Amino acid sequence: MTPAPAAGLSDHLKHAKQLMDKAVEAVKREFTTVRTGKATTALLDLVRVEAYGNEMPLTQVASVAAPEPKLLTVQPWDKTLMKAVEKGILASDLGLTPSNDGNVIRIPLPPLTEERRRELVKVIHKFAEEGRVAIRHARTETMTRIKKTEHVSSDDQKHAEKEVQKLHDEHLKSIDAAVKGKEAEVMEV
């Protein structure tokens, strides 16, 4: 059994784990906004709408639903925002074309082309790399804190550094697993 790290070091390890967990969660959350073959309301989470003099998330000015596997509907709470919502959807890089009937904006999801699938995979890899960078940053910051911790034996420091590295490796693996899963989902025809 490995000895428990000194009090200050265990705080650093906890902090590192929290930062790394947040990075993995952020990546997974961003993955939900990447379009796959099925309609999901999370697709429109990053769409911004010009409303009341501010740019706001679409979800704050309208209700979004997925009544069918290949259709999203958006119903603005304020009818005067219909054009702004449409414009926001068109301006997003989702490649969707909304149609407006005066009450509801319908967004049919066209089947993904091979080229579009490849572009989406690149987006997934970009999100994943941002997560990896955040995890590496958390590791570096924690290693620095461990080195600066006073009244700790060098063995305890080395043990804590190994633990941080282990955390780092585990979190990178979970991002890689999430990437593989999302990639398979996107490339599925």
N, CA and C of each residue as an Amber inpcrd file, in Angstrom:
protein
   567
   0.8460000  -1.2010000   0.0000000   0.0000000   0.0000000   0.0000000
   0.8780000   1.2460000   0.0000000   0.4830000   2.2370000  -0.8090000
   1.2820000   3.4660000  -0.8780000   0.9090000   4.3660000   0.2880000
   1.8770000   5.0750000   0.8250000   1.5840000   5.9650000   1.9520000
   0.7270000   7.1410000   1.4920000  -0.1100000   7.6290000   2.3890000
  -0.9520000   8.7790000   2.0560000  -0.0630000  10.0140000   1.9340000
  -0.3010000  10.8470000   0.9070000   0.5250000  12.0470000   0.7650000
   0.2750000  13.0190000   1.9200000   1.2490000  13.8400000   2.1980000
   1.1140000  14.8410000   3.2600000  -0.0890000  15.7320000   2.9980000
  -0.5970000  16.3520000   4.0470000  -1.8450000  17.1270000   3.9680000
  -1.8720000  18.1260000   2.8130000  -0.8520000  18.9680000   2.6950000
  -0.8270000  19.9710000   1.6320000  -0.8470000  19.3420000   0.2470000
  -0.1360000  18.2200000   0.1160000  -0.0640000  17.5510000  -1.1850000
  -1.4100000  16.9560000  -1.5800000  -2.1420000  16.3890000  -0.6130000
  -3.4390000  15.7900000  -0.9600000  -4.4140000  16.8660000  -1.4380000
  -4.2950000  18.0760000  -0.8880000  -5.1350000  19.1870000  -1.3680000
  -4.8050000  19.5050000  -2.8270000  -3.5140000  19.5010000  -3.1350000
  -3.0940000  19.7710000  -4.5220000  -3.6450000  18.6980000  -5.4620000
  -3.5910000  17.4430000  -5.0110000  -4.1050000  16.3340000  -5.8390000
  -5.6150000  16.4710000  -6.0560000  -6.3320000  16.8110000  -4.9980000
  -7.7880000  17.0020000  -5.1130000  -8.1000000  18.1050000  -6.1140000
  -7.3600000  19.2060000  -5.9870000  -7.5550000  20.3530000  -6.8660000
  -7.2860000  19.9550000  -8.3240000  -6.2020000  19.2080000  -8.5440000
  -5.8560000  18.7610000  -9.9010000  -6.9670000  17.8830000 -10.4660000
  -7.4740000  16.9730000  -9.6370000  -8.5440000  16.0740000 -10.1000000
  -9.7860000  16.8750000 -10.4770000 -10.1300000  17.8780000  -9.6650000
 -11.2970000  18.7090000  -9.9780000 -11.1130000  19.4250000 -11.3160000
  -9.9400000  20.0230000 -11.5170000  -9.6880000  20.7350000 -12.7720000
  -9.7740000  19.7870000 -13.9710000  -9.1920000  18.6140000 -13.8260000
  -9.1870000  17.6460000 -14.9270000 -10.5910000  17.1080000 -15.1920000
 -11.3560000  16.8590000 -14.1260000 -12.7380000  16.4020000 -14.2930000
 -13.5500000  17.4520000 -15.0600000 -13.3440000  18.7280000 -14.6810000
 -14.0650000  19.8080000 -15.3620000 -13.7140000  19.8600000 -16.8380000
 -12.4380000  19.6430000 -17.1630000 -12.0050000  19.6710000 -18.5650000
 -12.6990000  18.5600000 -19.3550000 -12.7650000  17.3570000 -18.7800000
 -13.4180000  16.2300000 -19.4620000 -14.9130000  16.5210000 -19.6410000
 -15.5480000  17.0440000 -18.5920000 -16.9740000  17.3730000 -18.6840000
 -17.2400000  18.4300000 -19.7530000 -16.3720000  19.4330000 -19.8180000
 -16.5310000  20.4960000 -20.8220000 -16.4470000  19.9200000 -22.2310000
 -15.5090000  19.0130000 -22.4440000 -15.3640000  18.3930000 -23.7680000
 -16.6300000  17.6190000 -24.1120000 -17.1290000  16.8340000 -23.1580000
 -18.3430000  16.0340000 -23.4120000 -19.5410000  16.9390000 -23.6850000
 -19.6130000  18.0590000 -22.9600000 -20.7150000  19.0020000 -23.1730000
 -20.6220000  19.6060000 -24.5720000 -19.4090000  19.9590000 -25.0040000
 -19.2370000  20.5250000 -26.3420000 -19.5630000  19.4900000 -27.4190000
 -19.2730000  18.2260000 -27.1470000 -19.5870000  17.1670000 -28.1070000
 -21.0940000  17.0890000 -28.3760000 -21.9230000  17.4110000 -27.3670000
 -23.3730000  17.3340000 -27.5800000 -23.8420000  18.3570000 -28.6060000
 -23.0360000  19.4000000 -28.8380000 -23.4410000  20.4230000 -29.8070000
 -23.0170000  20.0550000 -31.2290000 -22.2790000  18.9660000 -31.3780000
 -21.8510000  18.5350000 -32.7120000 -22.9300000  17.6300000 -33.2890000
 -23.3230000  17.9490000 -34.4890000 -24.4350000  17.2710000 -35.1230000
 -24.1050000  15.8390000 -35.5290000 -25.0200000  14.9480000 -35.2460000
 -24.9040000  13.5730000 -35.7370000 -26.1040000  13.3510000 -36.6520000
 -26.4240000  12.1430000 -36.9560000 -27.5380000  11.8590000 -37.8540000
 -28.9010000  12.1580000 -37.2440000 -28.9960000  12.2080000 -35.9100000
 -30.2900000  12.3850000 -35.2470000 -30.4620000  13.8200000 -34.7470000
 -31.7170000  14.2620000 -34.7230000 -32.0240000  15.5980000 -34.2040000
 -31.9200000  15.5810000 -32.6850000 -31.2210000  16.5490000 -32.1440000
 -31.1440000  16.7070000 -30.6970000 -31.1610000  18.2090000 -30.3870000
 -31.8780000  18.5790000 -29.3510000 -32.0140000  20.0040000 -29.0310000
 -30.6730000  20.6180000 -28.6480000 -29.7240000  19.8130000 -28.1700000
 -28.4060000  20.3180000 -27.7780000 -27.6480000  20.9020000 -28.9720000
 -28.0630000  20.5200000 -30.1840000 -27.4160000  21.0470000 -31.3890000
 -27.4180000  22.5690000 -31.4200000 -28.5020000  23.1470000 -30.9130000
 -28.6660000  24.6030000 -30.9980000 -28.1820000  25.3340000 -29.7460000
 -27.5530000  24.6170000 -28.8150000 -27.1040000  25.2340000 -27.5570000
 -26.1330000  26.3920000 -27.7520000 -25.2970000  26.3230000 -28.7790000
 -24.2960000  27.3790000 -28.9770000 -24.7740000  28.5000000 -29.8930000
 -26.0040000  28.3780000 -30.4250000 -26.5290000  29.4200000 -31.3260000
 -26.8300000  30.6730000 -30.5120000 -26.3390000  31.8020000 -31.0150000
 -26.5590000  33.0950000 -30.3510000 -27.5630000  33.9010000 -31.1690000
 -28.4270000  34.6320000 -30.4690000 -29.4720000  35.4190000 -31.1260000
 -29.3660000  36.8740000 -30.6750000 -29.4800000  37.7890000 -31.6370000
 -29.4820000  39.2220000 -31.3380000 -30.8780000  39.5670000 -30.8110000
 -30.9880000  39.8220000 -29.4890000 -32.2990000  40.0940000 -28.8980000
 -32.1770000  41.1690000 -27.8300000 -33.0770000  42.1320000 -27.8850000
 -33.1470000  43.1970000 -26.8910000 -31.8050000  43.9060000 -26.7310000
 -31.0970000  44.0860000 -27.8240000 -29.8410000  44.8160000 -27.8050000
 -28.6410000  44.0060000 -27.3350000 -28.8360000  42.7300000 -27.0790000
 -27.7310000  41.8630000 -26.6310000 -27.6880000  40.5940000 -27.4620000
 -26.5540000  39.9310000 -27.4040000 -26.4700000  38.5930000 -28.0020000
 -26.7730000  37.6070000 -26.8950000 -27.7870000  36.7810000 -27.1280000
 -28.1980000  35.8390000 -26.0920000 -28.2130000  34.4200000 -26.6430000
 -28.0520000  33.4200000 -25.7630000 -28.1880000  32.0420000 -26.2320000
 -29.6300000  31.8010000 -26.7000000 -29.7750000  31.0410000 -27.7570000
 -31.0990000  30.7460000 -28.3150000 -32.0380000  30.1910000 -27.2490000
 -31.5070000  29.3500000 -26.3690000 -32.3400000  28.6990000 -25.3570000
 -32.9400000  29.6920000 -24.3480000 -32.4310000  30.9370000 -24.3300000
 -32.9890000  31.9390000 -23.4170000 -34.1110000  32.7570000 -24.0550000
 -34.3060000  32.6140000 -25.3690000 -35.3580000  33.3960000 -26.0350000
 -36.3970000  32.5230000 -26.7250000 -36.1860000  31.1900000 -26.7050000
 -37.1160000  30.3090000 -27.4030000 -37.0700000  28.9070000 -26.8120000
 -38.1340000  28.1470000 -27.0800000 -38.1050000  26.7370000 -26.6830000
 -37.7310000  25.9140000 -27.9100000 -36.8810000  24.9350000 -27.6980000
 -36.3840000  24.0920000 -28.7790000 -36.8880000  22.6800000 -28.5380000
 -37.3800000  22.0350000 -29.6100000 -37.8720000  20.6610000 -29.4750000
 -37.4130000  19.8340000 -30.6640000 -37.3950000  18.5240000 -30.4720000
 -37.0530000  17.5920000 -31.5460000 -38.2250000  16.6190000 -31.6980000
 -39.3090000  17.0550000 -32.3990000 -40.5070000  16.2130000 -32.5090000
 -40.2960000  14.9640000 -33.3770000 -39.3430000  15.0110000 -34.2830000
 -39.0540000  13.8700000 -35.1590000 -37.5400000  13.6740000 -35.2010000
 -37.0750000  12.4760000 -35.6090000 -35.6280000  12.2250000 -35.6520000
 -34.8530000  13.1490000 -36.5990000 -35.5080000  13.6980000 -37.6190000
 -34.8000000  14.5480000 -38.5920000 -35.3330000  15.9850000 -38.5970000
 -35.9640000  16.4170000 -37.4880000 -36.5510000  17.7600000 -37.4510000
 -36.3960000  18.3920000 -36.0740000 -36.0120000  19.6650000 -36.0810000
 -36.0010000  20.4660000 -34.8550000 -37.0250000  21.5860000 -35.0320000
 -37.6830000  21.9690000 -33.9440000 -38.5740000  23.1330000 -34.0090000
 -38.1270000  24.1270000 -32.9490000 -38.2310000  25.4020000 -33.3160000
 -37.8630000  26.4740000 -32.3960000 -39.0580000  27.4070000 -32.3090000
 -39.5220000  27.6590000 -31.1000000 -40.6510000  28.5540000 -30.9090000
 -40.2300000  29.7090000 -30.0100000 -39.9460000  30.8890000 -30.6310000
 -39.5500000  32.0460000 -29.8200000 -40.7020000  32.4660000 -28.9000000
 -40.3680000  32.8400000 -27.6730000 -41.3960000  33.2750000 -26.7370000
 -41.9350000  34.6420000 -27.1470000 -41.1230000  35.4330000 -27.8110000
 -41.5340000  36.7430000 -28.3060000 -41.5230000  36.6590000 -29.8330000
 -42.7060000  36.7710000 -30.4390000 -42.8340000  36.5990000 -31.8970000
 -41.9860000  37.6070000 -32.6890000 -41.6560000  38.7510000 -32.0710000
 -40.8650000  39.7630000 -32.7930000 -39.4250000  39.2890000 -33.0110000
 -39.0400000  38.2050000 -32.3530000 -37.6710000  37.7090000 -32.4820000
 -37.5080000  36.6370000 -33.5670000 -38.6020000  36.3300000 -34.2910000
 -38.5550000  35.2630000 -35.3030000 -37.3780000  35.4560000 -36.2720000
 -37.2670000  36.6530000 -36.8440000 -36.2120000  36.9170000 -37.8320000
 -34.8320000  36.8020000 -37.1880000 -34.6860000  37.3290000 -35.9760000
 -33.3960000  37.2850000 -35.2810000 -32.9860000  35.8350000 -34.9960000
 -33.9540000  35.0090000 -34.6170000 -33.6690000  33.5950000 -34.3410000
 -33.2290000  32.9000000 -35.6300000 -33.9850000  33.1540000 -36.7070000
 -33.6230000  32.5680000 -38.0050000 -32.2100000  32.9790000 -38.4050000
 -31.9190000  34.2630000 -38.2400000 -30.6100000  34.7970000 -38.6040000
 -29.5050000  34.1360000 -37.7700000 -29.7600000  33.9440000 -36.4830000
 -28.7950000  33.3020000 -35.5940000 -28.4990000  31.8660000 -36.0100000
 -29.5400000  31.1450000 -36.4090000 -29.3690000  29.7520000 -36.8400000
 -28.5670000  29.7100000 -38.1420000 -28.8860000  30.6090000 -39.0640000
 -28.1570000  30.6600000 -40.3420000 -26.6940000  31.0520000 -40.1240000
 -26.4460000  31.9530000 -39.1630000 -25.0850000  32.4350000 -38.9100000
 -24.2180000  31.3800000 -38.2160000 -24.8600000  30.4240000 -37.5280000
 -24.0730000  29.3720000 -36.8540000 -23.4450000  28.4960000 -37.9330000
 -22.3740000  27.8030000 -37.5810000 -21.7110000  26.9810000 -38.6000000
 -22.2800000  25.5630000 -38.6400000 -23.5690000  25.4350000 -38.3210000
 -24.2010000  24.1130000 -38.2970000 -24.6490000  23.6570000 -39.6860000
 -24.7460000  24.5980000 -40.6290000 -25.1630000  24.2360000 -41.9800000
 -26.6400000  23.8760000 -42.0480000 -27.4660000  24.5240000 -41.2250000
 -28.9080000  24.2400000 -41.1930000 -29.6820000  25.3820000 -41.8330000
 -30.8070000  25.0250000 -42.4840000 -31.6370000  26.0330000 -43.1320000
 -33.0170000  26.0420000 -42.4700000 -33.2940000  27.0780000 -41.6770000
 -34.5910000  27.1460000 -41.0000000 -35.7020000  27.6430000 -41.9220000
 -36.9360000  27.1960000 -41.6830000 -38.0860000  27.7480000 -42.4020000
 -39.0940000  28.2130000 -41.3570000 -39.6980000  29.3600000 -41.6230000
 -40.5180000  30.0590000 -40.6420000 -41.9590000  30.1130000 -41.1480000
 -42.9190000  29.6450000 -40.3390000 -44.3240000  29.7240000 -40.7490000
 -45.0850000  30.8000000 -39.9830000 -44.3650000  31.6690000 -39.2860000
 -45.0100000  32.7500000 -38.5360000 -45.1470000  32.4260000 -37.0600000
 -45.2810000  31.1560000 -36.7140000 -45.4020000  30.7450000 -35.3080000
 -44.2080000  29.9330000 -34.8420000 -43.7680000  29.0320000 -35.7190000
 -42.7060000  28.0960000 -35.3620000 -41.6490000  28.0990000 -36.4580000
 -40.4060000  27.9650000 -36.0460000 -39.3230000  27.8160000 -37.0190000
 -38.9940000  26.3350000 -37.0810000 -39.1090000  25.7650000 -38.2720000
 -38.7980000  24.3510000 -38.4590000 -37.4040000  24.2410000 -39.0780000
 -36.6290000  23.3200000 -38.5700000 -35.2760000  23.1120000 -39.0810000
 -35.1360000  21.6380000 -39.4660000 -35.3320000  21.3440000 -40.7570000
 -35.1200000  19.9530000 -41.1770000 -33.6190000  19.6430000 -41.1830000
 -33.2730000  18.4560000 -40.7070000 -31.8640000  18.0620000 -40.6930000
 -31.5770000  17.2140000 -41.9230000 -30.8590000  17.7890000 -42.8850000
 -30.5280000  17.0050000 -44.0760000 -29.5330000  15.9100000 -43.7070000
 -29.5270000  14.8250000 -44.4840000 -28.5360000  13.7890000 -44.1830000
 -27.1300000  14.3790000 -44.3470000 -26.2220000  13.9320000 -43.5110000
 -24.8570000  14.4490000 -43.5630000 -24.1110000  13.8630000 -44.7560000
 -23.4380000  14.7260000 -45.4890000 -22.6020000  14.2430000 -46.5880000
 -21.2870000  13.7350000 -45.9950000 -20.5760000  12.9390000 -46.7590000
 -19.2840000  12.4150000 -46.3030000 -18.3430000  13.5780000 -45.9480000
 -18.3630000  14.6150000 -46.7820000 -17.4910000  15.7750000 -46.5620000
 -17.8480000  16.4760000 -45.2520000 -19.1550000  16.6550000 -45.0120000
 -19.6060000  17.3190000 -43.7900000 -19.2450000  16.4770000 -42.5590000
 -19.3550000  15.1600000 -42.6900000 -18.9820000  14.2770000 -41.5800000
 -17.5110000  14.4780000 -41.2220000 -16.6820000  14.5690000 -42.2560000
 -15.2390000  14.7560000 -42.0150000 -14.9860000  16.1040000 -41.3240000
 -15.7140000  17.1450000 -41.7480000 -15.5740000  18.4620000 -41.1040000
 -15.9680000  18.3800000 -39.6290000 -17.0590000  17.6590000 -39.3550000
 -17.5230000  17.5270000 -37.9700000 -16.5120000  16.7620000 -37.1250000
 -15.8630000  15.7690000 -37.7250000 -14.8290000  15.0260000 -36.9950000
 -13.6810000  15.9730000 -36.6340000 -13.3560000  16.8910000 -37.5480000
 -12.3040000  17.8770000 -37.2470000 -12.7210000  18.7600000 -36.0730000
 -14.0030000  19.1470000 -36.0420000 -14.5180000  19.9670000 -34.9390000
 -14.3990000  19.1840000 -33.6270000 -14.7400000  17.9050000 -33.6730000
 -14.6420000  17.0490000 -32.4820000 -13.1930000  17.0200000 -31.9880000
 -12.2680000  16.8410000 -32.9220000 -10.8500000  16.7870000 -32.5340000
 -10.3740000  18.1210000 -31.9520000 -10.9220000  19.2310000 -32.4710000
 -10.5470000  20.5520000 -31.9420000 -11.0250000  20.6830000 -30.4890000
 -12.2840000  20.2930000 -30.2350000 -12.8100000  20.3410000 -28.8650000
 -11.9720000  19.4490000 -27.9480000 -11.6250000  18.2580000 -28.4410000
 -10.8500000  17.3120000 -27.6330000  -9.4750000  17.8880000 -27.3080000
  -8.8550000  18.5270000 -28.2860000  -7.5190000  19.0900000 -28.0500000
  -7.5810000  20.2030000 -27.0050000  -8.6590000  21.0100000 -27.0430000
  -8.8100000  22.0520000 -26.0170000  -8.8970000  21.4200000 -24.6280000
  -9.6100000  20.2990000 -24.5420000  -9.7170000  19.5810000 -23.2620000
  -8.3760000  19.0330000 -22.8200000  -7.6240000  18.4590000 -23.7690000
  -6.3010000  17.9110000 -23.4420000  -5.3780000  19.0180000 -22.9290000
  -5.4430000  20.1830000 -23.5770000  -4.6080000  21.3150000 -23.1560000
  -4.9790000  21.7180000 -21.7270000  -6.2690000  21.7460000 -21.4190000
  -6.7080000  22.1140000 -20.0690000  -6.1880000  21.1030000 -19.0430000
  -6.2030000  19.8190000 -19.4080000  -5.7130000  18.7830000 -18.5000000
  -4.2000000  18.9310000 -18.2920000  -3.4850000  19.1790000 -19.3790000
  -2.0280000  19.3580000 -19.2560000  -1.7070000  20.5760000 -18.3920000
  -2.4900000  21.6190000 -18.5920000  -2.2870000  22.8460000 -17.8120000
  -2.5080000  22.5610000 -16.3210000  -3.5550000  21.7940000 -16.0120000
  -3.8400000  21.4500000 -14.6100000  -2.6790000  20.6460000 -14.0280000
  -2.1140000  19.7310000 -14.8320000  -0.9770000  18.9230000 -14.3660000
   0.2200000  19.8300000 -14.0670000   0.5450000  20.7130000 -15.0150000
   1.7000000  21.5950000 -14.8520000   1.5330000  22.4710000 -13.6140000
   0.3540000  23.0560000 -13.4680000   0.0820000  23.9300000 -12.3200000
   0.2330000  23.1570000 -11.0070000  -0.2860000  21.9310000 -10.9800000
  -0.2140000  21.1280000  -9.7600000   1.2220000  20.7130000  -9.4550000
   1.9690000  20.3360000 -10.4820000   3.3820000  19.9550000 -10.2810000
   4.1590000  21.1260000  -9.6700000   3.8810000  22.3330000 -10.1590000
   4.5430000  23.5300000  -9.6310000   4.1780000  23.7150000  -8.1640000
   2.8880000  23.5460000  -7.8390000   2.4530000  23.7020000  -6.4500000
   3.1150000  22.6660000  -5.5460000   3.2260000  21.4270000  -6.0440000
   3.8440000  20.3550000  -5.2520000   5.2980000  20.7030000  -4.9500000
   6.0070000  21.2060000  -5.9640000   7.4220000  21.5510000  -5.7810000
   7.5810000  22.6800000  -4.7540000   6.5890000  23.5770000  -4.6820000
   6.6840000  24.7280000  -3.7730000   6.1990000  24.4000000  -2.3620000
   5.5780000  23.2200000  -2.2000000   5.0690000  22.8560000  -0.8730000
   6.2450000  22.6560000   0.0900000   6.1450000  23.3040000   1.2430000
   7.2380000  23.2290000   2.2100000   6.9830000  22.1240000   3.2310000
   8.0330000  21.7360000   3.9310000   7.9660000  20.7380000   5.0050000
   7.4210000  19.3990000   4.5080000   7.8640000  19.0020000   3.3280000
   7.4310000  17.7200000   2.7730000   8.6710000  16.9830000   2.2810000
   8.7470000  15.7100000   2.5560000   9.9300000  14.9430000   2.1210000
   9.9280000  14.8030000   0.5980000  11.1090000  14.6110000   0.0410000
  11.2020000  14.4780000  -1.4220000  10.4910000  13.2100000  -1.8880000
  10.4390000  12.1760000  -1.0440000   9.7070000  10.9540000  -1.4110000
   8.2120000  11.2490000  -1.5620000   7.6810000  12.0150000  -0.5910000
   6.2580000  12.3770000  -0.6780000   5.9840000  13.2240000  -1.9170000
   6.9090000  14.1420000  -2.2240000   6.7400000  14.9720000  -3.4200000
   6.7190000  14.1080000  -4.6710000   7.6680000  13.1750000  -4.7590000
   7.7480000  12.2930000  -5.9350000   6.4820000  11.4460000  -6.0510000
   6.0050000  10.9460000  -4.9130000   4.7820000  10.1410000  -4.9090000
   3.5940000  10.9750000  -5.4190000   3.4860000  12.2110000  -4.9220000
   2.3910000  13.0940000  -5.3370000   2.4930000  13.4060000  -6.8320000
   3.7260000  13.6220000  -7.3210000   3.9060000  13.9020000  -8.7530000
   3.4680000  12.7040000  -9.6000000   3.7740000  11.4990000  -9.1180000
   3.3380000  10.2860000  -9.8310000   1.8140000  10.2000000  -9.8590000
   1.1910000  10.5550000  -8.7330000  -0.2770000  10.5290000  -8.6600000
  -0.8830000  11.5210000  -9.6610000  -0.2910000  12.7150000  -9.7430000
  -0.7790000  13.7310000 -10.6850000  -0.6430000  13.2080000 -12.1110000
   0.4980000  12.5850000 -12.4060000   0.7070000  12.0460000 -13.7440000
  -0.3240000  10.9540000 -14.0520000  -0.6220000  10.1380000 -13.0380000
  -1.6180000   9.0660000 -13.2180000  -3.0000000   9.6780000 -13.5120000
  -3.3580000  10.7060000 -12.7440000  -4.6260000  11.4140000 -12.9780000
  -4.6700000  11.9620000 -14.4030000  -3.5770000  12.5970000 -14.7950000
  -3.4370000  13.1890000 -16.1280000  -3.6980000  12.1240000 -17.2000000
  -3.0170000  10.9730000 -17.0740000  -3.1450000   9.9120000 -18.0680000
  -4.5750000   9.3560000 -18.1260000  -5.1960000   9.1770000 -16.9500000
  -6.5690000   8.6510000 -16.9040000  -7.5330000   9.6130000 -17.5880000
  -7.3840000  10.9070000 -17.3260000  -8.2960000  11.8860000 -17.9140000
  -8.1030000  11.9920000 -19.4270000  -6.8470000  11.8950000 -19.8810000
  -6.6210000  11.9100000 -21.3380000  -7.2730000  10.6940000 -21.9840000
  -7.2130000   9.5460000 -21.3070000  -7.8480000   8.3270000 -21.8320000
  -9.3600000   8.5120000 -21.9410000  -9.9610000   9.1680000 -20.9500000
 -11.4170000   9.3380000 -21.0130000 -11.8030000  10.3090000 -22.1260000
 -10.9610000  11.3020000 -22.4160000 -11.2350000  12.1890000 -23.5560000
 -11.1020000  11.3970000 -24.8510000 -10.0540000  10.5850000 -24.9550000
  -9.8650000   9.7750000 -26.1660000 -11.0460000   8.8320000 -26.3850000
 -11.5510000   8.2440000 -25.3060000 -12.7070000   7.3420000 -25.4220000
 -13.9320000   8.1110000 -25.8940000 -14.1270000   9.3140000 -25.3460000
 -15.2680000  10.1430000 -25.7570000 -15.1460000  10.5220000 -27.2330000
 -13.9270000  10.8310000 -27.6770000 -13.6860000  11.1810000 -29.0860000
 -14.0530000   9.9980000 -29.9770000 -13.5850000   8.8110000 -29.6130000
 -13.8780000   7.6120000 -30.4170000 -15.3870000   7.3950000 -30.5380000
 -16.0800000   7.5290000 -29.4100000 -17.5320000   7.3320000 -29.4050000
 -18.2550000   8.3430000 -30.2840000 -17.8930000   9.6090000 -30.1360000
 -18.5550000  10.6670000 -30.8970000 -18.2100000  10.5570000 -32.3770000
 -16.9690000  10.2010000 -32.6810000 -16.5430000  10.0380000 -34.0600000
 -17.3620000   8.9310000 -34.7390000 -17.5190000   7.8160000 -34.0320000
 -18.3000000   6.6920000 -34.5760000 -19.7450000   7.1260000 -34.8150000
 -20.2790000   7.9170000 -33.8830000 -21.6530000   8.4110000 -34.0000000
 -21.8120000   9.2930000 -35.2450000 -20.8340000  10.1850000 -35.4800000
 -20.8890000  11.1090000 -36.6090000 -20.7060000  10.3770000 -37.9290000
 -19.7830000   9.4290000 -37.9600000 -19.4710000   8.7490000 -39.2190000
 -20.5050000   7.6820000 -39.5850000 -21.3660000   7.3180000 -38.6230000
 -22.4070000   6.3210000 -38.8610000 -23.3940000   6.8490000 -39.8980000
 -23.6620000   6.0560000 -40.9390000 -24.5680000   6.5130000 -41.9990000
 -25.9620000   6.0340000 -41.7190000
